[in-house]
Amino acid sequence: MGSNETSSVLKMEKILAVQSDEYIKLQRCYVELERKYNENIASSGNEESGLTSFVSRLSLTVASLFGKNTYADIYIRSQTRVFPAHKIVLHARSEKWGNDLLSNIQELDWNDLHEDVVLSLLRWIYTDLIDLQHDGLALDLLKAAHRFGLPSLLGLCERALVASVGVRSCIRFYCVAEEVGASTLLEYCSSIISTHWDELTTEDFQHMSGPLLFEMLKTKTKHPLHAAVRLLREDVVSLCIQKYGDSLVNTFSENGLLPLEMALSSKNDKIAQTLVENGMANINAVNMEGFSLLKSALKNGDAFSANFLLDQNCLLDLPSKQSSDTALHIICNYDPDNISEIMDVVKKILQRKLNINIQNIKGETPLHMAIARRNLEMVKLLLKVPNIDINLLTYDEKCALELSLSMGDHEFSIASILLSMGARTNRTKSKTGDSLLQVFALDRHRGEKSAVFLADFADLDHVNFRGLTALHIAALNDMPNLVKKLIVNGASSNLNHIDCGLKSALHIAVEANAIDALEAFVELKNKSHDIDFNCQDINGDSPLSLCLALKRTNLVSILIRGGSDVNGKNKKNLSPLHQSIKNEDSDISLFLLEQGADITALTGKFL
């Protein structure tokens, strides 16, 4: 709706509100004026006309007999009192109190009427005066007037009620008006209902009969079945199904809701059951957001709806339109703190035959999602399901083991379970050739603990597409704990590959200026591990000659402590002493001499 249309609607609503107020004021004035007129007529004593005088005296006489035993020939029994009355007065008011009814009886039983209704009714019968103190009294008198055939009283009550009807009372007044045939009140209430339809609640309609409400819904709304569900009226829902069959049960309302969806959201089991059993509502229907009713319920944490749909044997593996998530994917994406709210639903789903390994648009299985969400309780439940494939990869090549090692669980409880179930540790990434161990080593100190844990299970000497092993990467990222773990577990410290220029892990550590990693190598060398501090890369440089070429003089002493040969020569036939002299580094030259460097060594040419 455009802004101009909205403005016009608001103006019309204001105009209607003003006119309604004016109408109410006029009705009140009319009722009061009519009351005073009747009072004056009854009490006037015009002597000019004998007939008028007689009628006036007769009216006054009848009025004076109200509540008196004088001439009384019948009695009215209420709940607590017995009122004296006169058959002729009753007969004069209504044909229903004619001679056929009253001739042979001495008492009328009005015990079903409230005390104030009986008193007000008798006062009006005798005096033509009525004081409609509140709406409840006016409604009861309206029904009494219809019952006893008192059109004048019915009109008085009807006009009084028209003057006081509001949004909260219009349904109640409408029901009574329809019952007694008060057309003016009925039409007025109907207009209020139409204007304020969306504001009316279930409580407003609770006393309206099913057939009457059904007829109203057919005229007041485009979606009578949806309206009946909204008002929680099972009887009217049944009438709609009888009338329209299954043509409405799977259609959307103007708000984009299905009848079954509405019934479940209001937790009305009876209406939902009626829609499914009698109306053939589709329990696997997809809502406007593209989710099945089960998935929508699970997303909203609605255990009631989920249980109902599961009891109706709804499908579990239906994928969502956008994400291809199933019901189990949605559950596994729950916040771990909230999963207990639907745990009964979870167990019921897992007891059903479903595809536990189904993947969504990202290739994620429910297990992947539960691990990524750190939903440990859900992970443990999934791992108990037969035929679960723990080695499936997501489309970005992540397995359950990798995700579990990324959880920050330093006890590695889930990873340990996965490994005991046969999780593969040596799968490699298609683009880089990195193993899982190398992936965590590349994540520097964030992945070090996971890499250390995995070192007990993985291939330690796997070489990736860059020619690097896990030990190379640990040295590159200066991870001393991982260096120690790998070497102690048997990783080759001397392995070098042509793809990385035949550099050993020591060469990589020198290039990275990884002091802590080098210290770890030295520590393990001194514990008799086979670490060659003199191996050469493709350029013929040992780690010591490489550090001098890079002018990493702070590493010289560490390498010598590890066993680097101070007289070893590189491809250019230069010893470390030659290199330090060329670098004009007198401190290192003196240090090398102190370490036993050969001052007479030649470069291969006479200088």
Secondary structure by P-SEA (a helix, b strand, c coil): ccaaaaaaaaaaaaaaaaaaaaaaaaaaaaaaaaaaaaaaaaaccccccaaaaaaaaaaaaaaaaccccccccbbbbcccbbbbbbaaaaaaacccccccccccccccccccccaaaaaaaaaaacccccccccaaaaaaaaaaaaaaccaaaaaaaaaaaaaccccccaaaaaaaaaaacaaaaaaaaaaaaaaacccccccccccccaaaaaaaaacccccaaaaaaaaccaaaaaaaaaacccccccccccccccaaaaaaaaccaaaaaaaaacccccccccccccccaaaaaaaaccaaaaaaaaaaccccccccccccccaaaaaaaccccccccaaaaaaaaaaccccccccccccccaaaaaaaacaaaaaaaaaacccccccccccccccaaaaaaacccccaaaaaaaaaaccccccccccccccaaaaaaaccccaaaaaaaacccccccccccccccaaaaaaaaccaaaaaaaaaacccccccccccccccaaaaaaaacaaaaaaaaaaaaaacccccccccccccccaaaaaaaaccccaaaaaaaacccccccccccccaaaaaaaaccaaaaaaaaaacccccccccccc
